[in-house]
Amino acid sequence: EFWGQRYNRIVHKVLREAIFEPIRFELSSSNIAGFMTFIISGLLHVHICIAVFHNTSAAFPTFMFFIIHGIGCCLEKIMKIKFPKFIRWIITHIFLLITSPLMFQPFIEKGSPFLVLNPPLFIDVEWMPKLPFPNFCPQ
């Protein structure tokens, strides 16, 4: 539910078209294709972890985050148990809360200095045009 409907839609579409669909076409198995997609996504995130944070110790937990989520998605597909939407939402978020420290370990270790020295693209960027607020908007 999280990865198929709520996660970054652009990344979802790229992974689906470039990895999932070709593997599913070749192997005729959605479960194998889904698990392979999680493995490749995990490897991409490990690469980012090492390239950005210079932290090889966080590579294994980052990769395991995606392996565990791949296994979870495969089990969800195999079990065919349909819970009410609210229960699915709760299970998804509990699963994310339990496994998220694996993925966010590099951010936690670097702490706020990393975010201060590497701000998101939308904060104080010189090249991005700044548009004035329209005068009809309440302030």
N, C-alpha and C positions, 0 to 999 in steps of 0.2 A: 504494500500500500504506500509506504513512504517512497521507495525508490521508483516505483512506476507512476506515481501521481503527484508527489510533492517535491521531489528533489529537483535540482537545477535542470530545467527543461531543455536547454541548449545542449548540455553535456549528455543528458538522457538521449536526445535525438541522435547525436553523433555516435555514441556508443551503440545504440540500437541499430543504426544503419551500417556502421563500419565493422562491427564485431558480431553482435547478436544475430542479425538476419542472415549474414553469410554462413555462420557456423550452423545455425538452425536449418538452413537450406541444404547444407552438405550432410549433416548428421541426422536430420529429421527428429531432433530432440530439443524441446524448449528448455528442459532442465539442464542439459549439458551446455547448451548455448548460453543460458543465463549464468551458470557457474563460471564458464570461461570468460564471460564479460566481466564478472566481478574480479577474477584473477588479473585480467589485463588492467582494469581500473585500479586495482591495488598496486600493481607494478608502476603505473603512472604516478600514483600518489607517493610511492616510495621514492621515485625519482625526484619529485618535487621536494619531498622531505629532505633528501640528501643535498640537492642543489641549493635550496633556499636556506635551510637551517644548518647545513654542514654537520648533520647529526645522524651518524650511521646507527647509533644505538636505538633510535626510534623507528628504524626501517622495519624491523620485524613486527612490533606491535601495530604499526600502521597497516602492514600487509595483512596481519591476522584480523584486523577490523573488517576488511573486505572479504576475507575467506569466511568468517563467521556469518556475515550478512548474506553471502552467497549461499551458504548451507541453509540459513534460515529461510531464504526465499524458495529454495528447492523443496525444503520440508513443507512449507506452506502450500506449494503447488501439489505435492504428492498426497498430503493428508486430506485435501478436499473437504475440510471442515469449514462451514460457513457460520461465523459468529455474527451477531448484530454489528452494525457499523461502529457504534460507540465502543464496544468491547474490542474490536479490531484496532481502533484508534488508541485505546489504552495499552493494549499489548505492544503495539508498534512503538509507542513512546517509552514504555518501560524498557523494551529491548534496546532502544537507542540510548537511553540514560545509562544502562548497564555497560554497554560496549563503547560509548563515546570517549572514555579516557584513553582507549587504545589509539584513537585517531588524533586526539587533541594534545597528546603528550608533548610534542615539540613546542606548541604554542604555550602550554602551561610552564614548561621548563624555561623558555625564553622570557616569559612574562611580559609586562607592559613596555619595557624598553624596546622590544622588537616592534610593537605596534607604533610606538612614538617615532622610531627611526625609519619605519617602513609604513607610512600611513596608507589607508585605502586610496584608490585612484580619485575618489570624488571629494577629498578634503584638500583644500588649498592647492589646487593644481593650476599652474600658470597657463597651460595650453588650452584648458577647457573654457569656452566662453561663459561669461557670467551674465545672465539675463536679469533685468530688473523685475521686481514684483509689479504686477499690474496694479493700477490704482483702485480697481474695483474689488480687490481681495481684502477681506478684513485682516488686520494685523494683530 
